Amino acid sequence: MATPGQTERLPARWLEARARTRGRFVAMGLALALATAALLVPLSFLQRYQWNLSTGLLFVLAWCLPTRWWPWLAGGTIASRIAMGAVVGERTGYHGGFLGYWTDPLQFVLGNLLEPFLVMTGACLLKAWKVRPGVLVGMRTEGKVHLAALCSAAALTIKDVAYVLHDGLVADVKFATVVGVQPLRADNAVALLGEFATTHLLGNVIGVIMLTPLVLWAFAPRPLTPSSRVFAWAAVLMAPAMVLFVVLSLQFPSSEFAEMLRRLLVAMIAAFTVWHGWRGAVVCMQMLTLAVAVEVYLGLPMLTPLLLQTYLVVTGAMVLIFGGSVDDYRRQAADLRAASQREQRLLDELQDAALRNLQLEETERRRLAQELHDEFGQNLAALQTHLKLAAPHLAEGGRPGIADLLLEITRNMQRNIGRVLADLRPAGLEQLGLFGAVDRGGIRRLAEDAGISLVVKLDGDARLLSQLDATHATAIYRMAQEAVTNIVRHADARNAQVKLRISRRRNALWVFLDIRDDGLGRIDRMFAGNGLTGMRDRVLALNGALYLHQLSPGLRLHLMVRQSDDAPLTGR
């Protein structure tokens, strides 16, 4: 199998590369015409109209070649038809008044000249639809091929009916000999013409849908599974089934039993197509056609040739389109898997970036807290010392209260800086651990100062808390702090509960934080500025989820974060 870039128009490219001058074009055209005639003459000699493979071959050649090569293709086809007409005339002993073998020019034109141009109508449709050898085969591709085959077959059938009406006879040609001659009469003309037209239409369709899948397969992009595997399984499973079908048809020539065998064969073909897709359908189609052809040439079938043709056309078209749909589904599934993998990679990258930003934020908070503590703390302590030393001098100068006022201002500054430091770097988290910081640290003091009764609970193994890294522990603490702050500011609640649950599952630590109150909050009145954005960002950065639920009264905030075992531990 070639690659898609090499197979889009490989037959045309091969010819065009060798016909760059006018002389080479003429030489290649003559060679094409001779090759076409050499292929069509023996094929026409061996076939019957029930399986019109010459139509399929001509259709495939016209489809694969550029239109500027079509005159040579038509010339070779016309030459083969004239040659076969002469052979048939000699073998049957018929000699006419036009060129020795035809009754008149109209019979000559209908029998020899129109066929290639009528077949090319379907090839024109495929070229207009941009269905070329090398395209990916799917349900739409097969559907277009079948429509083009039907168009060519219908045009040829109309020509053949006109030939029969002009000749006044209905006949078949077997091994270049006219057989089954039936004259058209007033009492049988409609029935004979109807059967003749239907048989020729189905025969032409069979010829096209037998050969076009082979060309599509030959120039298809390289599949994921090798074609040899399809052939091997077909030889192991389908070939014995086809042989058994012929043998049982010999042993039990009952029409009911034969019909049952054909239905079972269709079921096997459908199963094989589900397994191997469109290529499996192509192999089954060729093998089924061969098995039925053996039946016909041995004179075994209880069904009429028309019913057999209908069976082949319906089964073949159904199986090929079904195989194309199976391949479409598999390609779509593969595309979805690839898209899902790309999406997951992007999500992982975004999560990693968010986690790095969260870690950088915490690092910057610690740096700022350290600088505030070192710079402002020391300066405020020095200022207090100097104010105490200067207090007697200010009292002697008649301003005894100035020193106390300045000292009070410095103490307020220390308290404010302490709160800022607590927000930047929660000291209780380092001293008491996550649960202790929530239960006995600034979060409880915040709730109690607002007159809210806060209950803090811990579920799960408390020892697992020490395995949380600094990033996860700090983020969980801050989300609990933000949630309680929202309750204090907006909920007008009397009671609140913070439940912390930790467990280990699937090589990861799972931390669940459940916070609820009995206040007046409602989900439909909340907006992003209520601290939810920051909490949601932290949760997503930690590969978690956050949910809000309406209680009666109050709200419930439920969030979950996960820490993989490969995350660095800090003994938190």
C-alpha positions as CSV (number, residue, x, y, z in Angstrom):
1,M,0.0,0.0,0.0
2,A,1.2,3.5,-0.8
3,T,0.9,6.5,1.3
4,P,-2.0,9.0,0.7
5,G,0.3,11.6,-1.0
6,Q,1.5,9.0,-3.5
7,T,-1.8,7.4,-4.3
8,E,-4.1,10.3,-4.9
9,R,-3.8,10.0,-8.7
10,L,-1.1,7.4,-9.2
11,P,-2.2,5.8,-12.5
12,A,-2.6,9.2,-14.1
13,R,0.8,10.4,-12.8
14,W,2.4,7.3,-14.2
15,L,1.0,7.9,-17.7
16,E,1.6,11.7,-17.7
17,A,5.3,11.2,-16.6
18,R,5.9,9.0,-19.7
19,A,3.9,11.1,-22.2
20,R,5.5,14.5,-22.0
21,T,6.0,14.9,-25.8
22,R,3.4,14.5,-28.5
23,G,5.2,11.5,-30.0
24,R,5.3,9.7,-26.6
25,F,1.6,10.6,-26.0
26,V,0.6,9.0,-29.3
27,A,2.7,5.9,-28.7
28,M,1.4,5.5,-25.2
29,G,-2.2,6.1,-26.5
30,L,-1.8,3.3,-29.1
31,A,-0.3,1.0,-26.4
32,L,-3.3,1.8,-24.1
33,A,-5.8,1.1,-26.9
34,L,-4.1,-2.2,-27.7
35,A,-4.0,-3.2,-24.1
36,T,-7.6,-2.3,-23.6
37,A,-8.6,-4.5,-26.6
38,A,-6.3,-7.3,-25.5
39,L,-8.1,-7.3,-22.1
40,L,-11.7,-6.9,-23.3
41,V,-11.6,-9.6,-26.0
42,P,-10.9,-12.6,-23.8
43,L,-13.0,-11.2,-21.0
44,S,-16.0,-10.8,-23.4
45,F,-15.3,-14.3,-24.8
46,L,-15.5,-15.9,-21.3
47,Q,-18.2,-13.9,-19.6
48,R,-22.0,-13.9,-19.8
49,Y,-24.2,-10.9,-19.4
50,Q,-25.1,-11.9,-15.9
51,W,-21.6,-10.8,-14.8
52,N,-20.5,-8.1,-17.2
53,L,-16.9,-7.7,-16.1
54,S,-16.0,-6.0,-19.3
55,T,-18.2,-3.1,-18.3
56,G,-16.5,-3.0,-14.9
57,L,-13.0,-3.0,-16.5
58,L,-13.9,-0.2,-18.9
59,F,-15.4,1.7,-16.0
60,V,-12.3,1.4,-13.9
61,L,-10.0,2.4,-16.7
62,A,-12.0,5.5,-17.5
63,W,-12.2,6.3,-13.8
64,C,-8.4,6.0,-13.2
65,L,-7.2,7.8,-16.4
66,P,-7.3,11.5,-17.3
67,T,-9.9,12.5,-19.8
68,R,-7.4,13.2,-22.5
69,W,-6.7,9.4,-22.6
70,W,-10.3,8.5,-23.1
71,P,-10.3,8.6,-26.9
72,W,-7.6,5.9,-26.9
73,L,-9.6,4.0,-24.4
74,A,-12.7,4.3,-26.5
75,G,-10.8,3.3,-29.6
76,G,-9.5,0.1,-28.0
77,T,-13.0,-0.8,-26.7
78,I,-14.6,-0.2,-30.1
79,A,-11.9,-2.3,-31.8
80,S,-12.5,-5.2,-29.3
81,R,-16.2,-5.0,-29.9
82,I,-15.8,-5.1,-33.7
83,A,-13.4,-8.0,-33.3
84,M,-15.9,-9.9,-31.1
85,G,-18.7,-9.2,-33.5
86,A,-16.7,-10.7,-36.3
87,V,-15.9,-13.8,-34.1
88,V,-19.5,-14.2,-33.1
89,G,-20.6,-13.9,-36.7
90,E,-18.2,-16.5,-37.9
91,R,-19.0,-19.0,-35.1
92,T,-22.8,-18.6,-35.6
93,G,-22.6,-18.4,-39.4
94,Y,-24.3,-15.1,-39.6
95,H,-23.3,-12.6,-42.3
96,G,-25.0,-9.3,-42.8
97,G,-25.1,-6.6,-45.4
98,F,-23.0,-4.0,-43.5
99,L,-19.3,-4.8,-43.3
100,G,-20.2,-8.5,-43.6
101,Y,-21.4,-9.1,-40.1
102,W,-24.1,-6.5,-39.3
103,T,-27.5,-5.9,-40.7
104,D,-27.1,-2.1,-41.1
105,P,-25.2,0.9,-39.8
106,L,-27.6,1.4,-36.9
107,Q,-27.0,-2.1,-35.6
108,F,-23.2,-1.6,-36.0
109,V,-23.4,1.7,-34.0
110,L,-25.5,0.2,-31.2
111,G,-23.4,-2.9,-30.9
112,N,-19.9,-1.4,-31.2
113,L,-19.6,2.4,-31.0
114,L,-21.7,3.7,-28.1
115,E,-20.5,1.4,-25.2
116,P,-17.3,3.2,-24.1
117,F,-19.0,6.7,-24.1
118,L,-22.0,5.4,-22.1
119,V,-19.7,3.7,-19.5
120,M,-17.8,7.0,-19.2
121,T,-20.9,8.8,-17.8
122,G,-20.4,7.1,-14.5
123,A,-16.7,7.8,-14.5
124,C,-17.5,11.5,-15.1
125,L,-19.7,11.5,-12.1
126,L,-17.0,10.1,-9.8
127,K,-14.5,12.6,-11.2
128,A,-17.0,15.4,-10.5
129,W,-17.5,14.1,-7.0
130,K,-13.7,14.0,-6.5
131,V,-13.8,10.2,-5.8
132,R,-10.4,9.0,-7.1
133,P,-8.2,6.0,-6.4
134,G,-6.4,6.7,-3.2
135,V,-9.2,8.3,-1.3
136,L,-10.2,7.0,2.1
137,V,-13.1,4.6,1.6
138,G,-16.2,5.1,3.7
139,M,-19.9,4.9,3.4
140,R,-20.2,8.0,1.3
141,T,-17.5,6.9,-1.1
142,E,-19.1,3.6,-1.6
143,G,-22.5,5.2,-2.1
144,K,-21.1,7.5,-4.8
145,V,-19.4,4.6,-6.5
146,H,-22.7,2.6,-6.5
147,L,-24.6,5.6,-7.9
148,A,-22.1,6.0,-10.7
149,A,-22.2,2.3,-11.4
150,L,-26.0,2.5,-11.7
151,C,-25.8,5.5,-14.0
152,S,-23.4,3.7,-16.4
153,A,-25.4,0.5,-16.2
154,A,-28.7,2.2,-16.9
155,A,-27.2,4.0,-20.0
156,L,-25.8,0.7,-21.3
157,T,-29.1,-1.1,-20.7
158,I,-31.0,1.6,-22.7
159,K,-28.6,1.0,-25.5
160,D,-29.0,-2.8,-25.3
161,V,-32.8,-2.5,-25.3
162,A,-32.6,-0.3,-28.4
163,Y,-30.3,-3.0,-30.0
164,V,-32.8,-5.7,-29.2
165,L,-35.8,-3.7,-30.5
166,H,-33.9,-3.0,-33.7
167,D,-32.8,-6.7,-34.1
168,G,-36.2,-8.2,-33.0
169,L,-34.5,-10.9,-31.0
170,V,-33.5,-11.5,-27.4
171,A,-30.4,-13.7,-27.0
172,D,-27.3,-14.3,-24.9
173,V,-23.7,-14.8,-25.9
174,K,-21.7,-17.7,-24.3
175,F,-18.2,-18.4,-25.4
176,A,-18.6,-16.2,-28.5
177,T,-21.7,-18.1,-29.5
178,V,-25.3,-16.8,-29.6
179,V,-27.5,-18.9,-27.4
180,G,-31.1,-18.7,-26.1
181,V,-32.5,-16.8,-29.1
182,Q,-36.1,-15.8,-28.6
183,P,-37.9,-13.6,-31.2
184,L,-40.0,-10.7,-30.0
185,R,-43.6,-11.1,-30.6
186,A,-46.6,-9.1,-29.6
187,D,-47.6,-11.6,-26.8
188,N,-44.1,-11.8,-25.2
189,A,-42.4,-8.6,-26.0
190,V,-43.0,-6.8,-22.7
191,A,-42.0,-9.7,-20.6
192,L,-38.9,-10.5,-22.6
193,L,-37.8,-6.9,-22.8
194,G,-38.4,-6.4,-19.0
195,E,-36.3,-9.5,-18.1
196,F,-33.6,-8.6,-20.6
197,A,-33.4,-5.0,-19.4
198,T,-33.3,-6.0,-15.7
199,T,-30.7,-8.7,-16.3
200,H,-28.4,-6.5,-18.2
201,L,-28.8,-3.6,-15.7
202,L,-27.9,-5.9,-12.8
203,G,-25.1,-7.6,-14.7
204,N,-23.5,-4.2,-15.5
205,V,-23.8,-3.1,-11.9
206,I,-22.2,-6.4,-10.7
207,G,-19.3,-5.9,-13.1
208,V,-18.6,-2.4,-11.8
209,I,-19.0,-3.0,-8.0
210,M,-16.8,-6.1,-8.3
211,L,-13.8,-4.2,-9.8
212,T,-14.0,-0.7,-8.4
213,P,-13.4,-1.9,-4.8
214,L,-10.3,-3.7,-5.9
215,V,-8.9,-0.4,-7.4
216,L,-9.8,1.5,-4.3
217,W,-8.1,-1.1,-2.1
218,A,-5.0,-1.2,-4.4
219,F,-4.4,2.5,-4.1
220,A,-5.8,3.1,-0.6
221,P,-3.7,4.8,2.1
222,R,-1.8,2.3,4.3
223,P,-4.2,0.7,6.8
224,L,-3.4,0.1,10.4
225,T,-3.7,-3.6,10.0
226,P,-2.0,-5.3,7.0
227,S,-4.1,-6.6,4.2
228,S,-2.4,-10.0,4.5
229,R,-4.2,-10.5,7.8
230,V,-7.5,-9.9,6.1
231,F,-6.6,-12.5,3.4
232,A,-5.4,-15.0,5.9
233,W,-8.6,-14.8,8.0
234,A,-10.7,-14.9,4.8
235,A,-8.9,-18.1,3.8
236,V,-9.4,-19.6,7.2
237,L,-13.1,-18.7,7.7
238,M,-14.8,-17.5,4.6
239,A,-13.3,-19.8,1.9
240,P,-14.5,-23.0,3.7
241,A,-17.9,-21.4,4.1
242,M,-18.1,-20.7,0.4
243,V,-17.0,-24.2,-0.5
244,L,-19.5,-25.7,1.9
245,F,-22.2,-23.5,0.3
246,V,-21.4,-25.0,-3.2
247,V,-21.1,-28.5,-1.9
248,L,-24.4,-28.4,0.0
249,S,-26.1,-26.8,-3.0
250,L,-25.0,-29.9,-4.9
251,Q,-26.1,-32.4,-2.3
252,F,-29.4,-30.7,-1.4
253,P,-30.8,-28.9,-4.5
254,S,-33.9,-27.8,-2.7
255,S,-34.8,-24.2,-3.2
256,E,-35.8,-23.7,0.4
257,F,-32.5,-25.2,1.7
258,A,-30.5,-23.1,-0.8
259,E,-32.3,-20.0,0.3
260,M,-31.5,-20.8,3.9
261,L,-27.8,-21.3,3.0
262,R,-27.7,-17.9,1.2
263,R,-29.1,-16.2,4.3
264,L,-26.6,-17.9,6.5
265,L,-23.9,-16.8,4.2
266,V,-25.0,-13.2,4.3
267,A,-24.9,-13.4,8.1
268,M,-21.3,-14.7,8.0
269,I,-20.3,-12.0,5.6
270,A,-21.8,-9.3,7.8
271,A,-19.9,-10.7,10.8
272,F,-16.7,-10.8,8.9
273,T,-17.3,-7.3,7.7
274,V,-17.8,-6.1,11.3
275,W,-14.4,-7.7,12.2
276,H,-12.3,-6.5,9.2
277,G,-14.3,-3.5,7.9
278,W,-14.5,-2.5,4.3
279,R,-11.6,-4.7,3.2
280,G,-13.3,-7.7,4.7
281,A,-16.5,-6.8,2.7
282,V,-14.5,-6.6,-0.5
283,V,-13.0,-10.1,0.0
284,C,-16.4,-11.5,0.9
285,M,-18.0,-9.9,-2.1
286,Q,-15.4,-11.4,-4.5
287,M,-15.7,-14.9,-2.9
288,L,-19.5,-14.8,-2.9
289,T,-19.5,-13.8,-6.6
290,L,-17.1,-16.6,-7.4
291,A,-19.3,-19.2,-5.5
292,V,-22.4,-18.1,-7.3
293,A,-20.6,-18.1,-10.6
294,V,-19.6,-21.7,-10.0
295,E,-23.2,-22.5,-9.3
296,V,-24.3,-20.9,-12.5
297,Y,-21.7,-22.5,-14.8
298,L,-22.3,-25.9,-13.3
299,G,-26.0,-25.5,-13.7
300,L,-26.7,-26.0,-10.0
301,P,-28.9,-23.1,-8.8
302,M,-32.6,-23.6,-8.3
303,L,-33.0,-19.8,-8.5
304,T,-33.2,-18.1,-11.8
305,P,-30.3,-16.0,-13.1
306,L,-32.3,-12.8,-12.4
307,L,-32.8,-13.8,-8.7
308,L,-29.2,-14.7,-8.4
309,Q,-28.2,-11.3,-9.9
310,T,-30.5,-9.5,-7.5
311,Y,-29.0,-11.5,-4.6
312,L,-25.5,-10.5,-5.6
313,V,-26.3,-6.8,-6.2
314,V,-28.3,-6.4,-3.0
315,T,-25.8,-8.4,-0.9
316,G,-22.7,-6.8,-2.4
317,A,-24.0,-3.2,-2.2
318,M,-25.2,-3.7,1.3
319,V,-22.0,-5.3,2.5
320,L,-19.7,-2.8,0.8
321,I,-21.6,0.2,2.2
322,F,-21.8,-1.5,5.6
323,G,-18.1,-2.1,5.5
324,G,-17.5,1.6,4.6
325,S,-19.7,2.7,7.5
326,V,-17.7,0.3,9.8
327,D,-14.4,2.0,8.7
328,D,-16.0,5.4,9.1
329,Y,-17.0,4.6,12.6
330,R,-13.5,3.3,13.4
331,R,-11.8,6.3,12.0
332,Q,-14.2,8.6,13.9
333,A,-13.5,6.6,17.1
334,A,-9.8,6.9,16.5
335,D,-10.1,10.7,15.8
336,L,-12.2,11.1,19.0
337,R,-9.6,9.1,21.0
338,A,-6.8,11.3,19.5
339,A,-8.8,14.5,20.3
340,S,-9.5,13.2,23.8
341,Q,-5.8,12.5,24.3
342,R,-4.9,16.0,23.0
343,E,-7.5,17.5,25.2
344,Q,-6.2,15.6,28.2
345,R,-2.7,16.7,27.5
346,L,-3.8,20.3,27.2
347,L,-5.8,20.0,30.5
348,D,-2.7,18.4,32.2
349,E,-0.6,21.3,30.9
350,L,-3.1,23.9,32.1
351,Q,-3.4,22.2,35.4
352,D,0.4,22.0,35.8
353,A,0.6,25.7,34.8
354,A,-2.1,26.6,37.4
355,L,-0.3,24.5,40.0
356,R,3.0,26.3,39.3
357,N,1.2,29.6,39.5
358,L,-0.3,28.6,42.9
359,Q,3.1,27.5,44.1
360,L,4.7,30.8,42.9
361,E,1.9,32.7,44.6
362,E,2.6,30.9,47.9
363,T,6.3,31.5,47.5
364,E,5.8,35.2,46.9
365,R,3.5,35.4,49.9
366,R,6.1,33.8,52.1
367,R,8.8,36.2,50.7
368,L,6.6,39.2,51.3
369,A,5.7,38.0,54.8
370,Q,9.4,37.5,55.6
371,E,10.3,40.9,54.4
372,L,7.4,42.5,56.3
373,H,8.4,40.7,59.4
374,D,12.1,41.5,59.1
375,E,11.8,45.1,58.0
376,F,8.7,46.6,59.5
377,G,8.8,44.4,62.6
378,Q,12.3,45.5,63.5
379,N,11.7,49.1,62.6
380,L,8.5,49.2,64.7
381,A,10.3,47.6,67.6
382,A,13.1,50.2,67.4
383,L,10.5,53.0,67.1
384,Q,8.7,51.8,70.3
385,T,12.1,51.7,72.1
386,H,12.9,55.3,71.1
387,L,9.5,56.5,72.0
388,K,9.8,55.0,75.5
389,L,13.2,56.7,75.8
390,A,11.8,60.0,74.6
391,A,8.7,59.9,76.8
392,P,10.4,61.7,79.9
393,H,11.8,64.5,77.6
394,L,8.3,65.0,76.0
395,A,6.8,65.2,79.5
396,E,9.3,67.8,80.6
397,G,8.5,69.8,77.5
398,G,4.8,69.9,78.4
399,R,3.5,67.2,76.1
400,P,3.2,64.1,78.3
401,G,0.5,62.4,76.1
402,I,2.3,62.5,72.8
403,A,4.5,59.5,73.6
404,D,1.5,57.4,74.7
405,L,-0.3,58.3,71.5
406,L,2.6,57.4,69.3
407,L,3.1,54.2,71.2
408,E,-0.6,53.2,70.6
409,I,-0.2,54.0,66.9
410,T,2.8,51.7,66.7
411,R,1.0,48.9,68.5
412,N,-2.0,49.3,66.0
413,M,0.5,49.1,63.2
414,Q,2.0,45.9,64.7
415,R,-1.5,44.3,65.0
416,N,-2.3,45.3,61.4
417,I,0.9,43.9,60.1
418,G,0.3,40.8,62.2
419,R,-3.0,40.2,60.4
420,V,-1.4,40.8,57.0
421,L,1.3,38.4,57.9
422,A,-1.3,35.8,59.0
423,D,-3.0,36.2,55.6
424,L,0.2,36.0,53.7
425,R,1.7,33.0,55.7
426,P,-0.7,31.3,58.2
427,A,1.6,30.7,61.1
428,G,-0.9,28.3,62.7
429,L,-0.7,26.0,59.8
430,E,3.0,25.4,60.4
431,Q,2.7,25.2,64.1
432,L,-0.6,23.2,64.5
433,G,-1.0,21.4,61.2
434,L,-4.0,21.6,58.8
435,F,-6.7,20.4,61.2
436,G,-5.3,22.2,64.2
437,A,-5.0,25.4,62.2
438,V,-8.6,25.2,61.2
439,D,-9.9,24.1,64.6
440,R,-7.8,26.3,66.9
441,G,-6.4,29.0,64.7
442,G,-7.5,32.2,63.0
443,I,-10.5,30.6,61.3
444,R,-12.2,29.8,64.7
445,R,-11.3,33.2,66.1
446,L,-12.8,34.8,63.0
447,A,-16.1,32.9,63.5
448,E,-16.3,33.4,67.2
449,D,-15.6,37.1,67.0
450,A,-18.7,37.3,64.7
451,G,-20.8,35.4,67.1
452,I,-21.0,32.3,65.0
453,S,-20.8,28.8,66.6
454,L,-18.2,26.9,64.6
455,V,-18.0,23.1,64.7
456,V,-14.9,21.5,63.1
457,K,-14.8,17.8,62.4
458,L,-12.2,15.4,61.0
459,D,-13.1,12.1,59.3
460,G,-10.6,9.5,58.1
461,D,-7.1,8.7,59.2
462,A,-5.6,11.8,60.8
463,R,-2.1,10.4,60.1
464,L,-2.6,11.0,56.4
465,L,-2.7,14.8,57.0
466,S,1.1,14.7,57.6
467,Q,1.5,13.4,54.0
468,L,0.0,16.5,52.4
469,D,2.5,18.7,50.8
470,A,2.8,22.4,51.6
471,T,0.9,23.5,48.4
472,H,-2.1,21.3,49.1
473,A,-2.3,22.0,52.8
474,T,-2.0,25.7,52.4
475,A,-4.6,25.8,49.6
476,I,-7.1,23.7,51.6
477,Y,-6.6,26.0,54.6
478,R,-7.1,29.1,52.5
479,M,-10.3,27.7,51.0
480,A,-11.6,27.0,54.4
481,Q,-10.6,30.4,55.6
482,E,-12.3,32.1,52.5
483,A,-15.5,30.1,53.0
484,V,-15.8,31.0,56.7
485,T,-15.0,34.6,55.8
486,N,-17.9,34.6,53.4
487,I,-20.2,33.2,56.0
488,V,-19.2,35.9,58.5
489,R,-19.6,38.7,55.9
490,H,-22.7,37.7,53.9
491,A,-24.6,34.8,55.5
492,D,-25.9,36.3,58.7
493,A,-25.6,32.8,60.2
494,R,-25.6,31.6,63.8
495,N,-24.0,28.2,63.2
496,A,-21.4,26.8,60.8
497,Q,-19.7,23.5,60.3
498,V,-16.4,22.6,58.7
499,K,-15.8,18.9,58.1
500,L,-12.5,17.7,56.8
501,R,-12.2,14.2,55.4
502,I,-9.1,12.5,54.1
503,S,-8.5,9.1,52.6
504,R,-6.2,7.2,50.3
505,R,-7.6,5.7,47.0
506,R,-6.0,4.7,43.8
507,N,-2.4,5.8,44.7
508,A,-3.5,9.3,45.8
509,L,-4.6,11.2,48.8
510,W,-8.2,12.6,48.5
511,V,-9.2,15.5,50.7
512,F,-12.9,16.5,51.0
513,L,-13.9,19.8,52.6
514,D,-17.5,20.2,53.5
515,I,-18.6,23.7,54.9
516,R,-22.2,24.6,55.6
517,D,-24.1,27.2,57.5
518,D,-27.7,28.1,58.5
519,G,-27.6,31.6,57.1
520,L,-29.6,33.5,54.5
521,G,-27.4,32.8,51.5
522,R,-28.9,31.6,48.2
523,I,-27.1,30.3,45.2
524,D,-29.1,32.4,42.7
525,R,-27.9,35.5,44.5
526,M,-24.2,34.7,44.5
527,F,-21.7,36.2,42.1
528,A,-18.1,35.5,41.3
529,G,-16.8,38.2,43.6
530,N,-17.9,36.3,46.7
531,G,-14.5,34.6,46.9
532,L,-15.7,31.7,44.7
533,T,-13.4,32.5,41.9
534,G,-10.3,32.2,44.0
535,M,-11.5,29.0,45.6
536,R,-12.4,27.5,42.2
537,D,-9.0,28.4,40.8
538,R,-7.3,26.8,43.6
539,V,-9.4,23.6,43.4
540,L,-8.8,23.3,39.6
541,A,-5.1,23.8,40.1
542,L,-5.1,20.9,42.5
543,N,-7.1,18.6,40.1
544,G,-10.2,18.9,42.2
545,A,-13.8,20.0,42.0
546,L,-16.1,22.4,43.8
547,Y,-19.8,22.3,44.3
548,L,-22.4,24.5,45.8
549,H,-25.7,23.2,47.2
550,Q,-28.7,25.1,48.5
551,L,-29.8,24.1,52.1
552,S,-32.9,25.1,54.0
553,P,-31.7,27.3,55.5
554,G,-28.1,28.1,54.4
555,L,-25.6,26.9,51.9
556,R,-23.3,23.9,51.6
557,L,-19.9,24.2,49.9
558,H,-18.3,20.9,49.0
559,L,-14.9,20.6,47.5
560,M,-12.4,17.9,46.7
561,V,-8.7,17.9,45.9
562,R,-6.4,15.1,45.1
563,Q,-2.7,14.7,45.7
564,S,-0.9,12.0,43.7
565,D,1.7,9.8,45.5
566,D,4.4,11.2,43.3
567,A,3.9,14.7,44.7
568,P,6.7,15.9,46.9
569,L,6.0,15.5,50.7
570,T,6.8,18.0,53.3
571,G,5.7,16.3,56.5
572,R,2.8,18.8,56.8
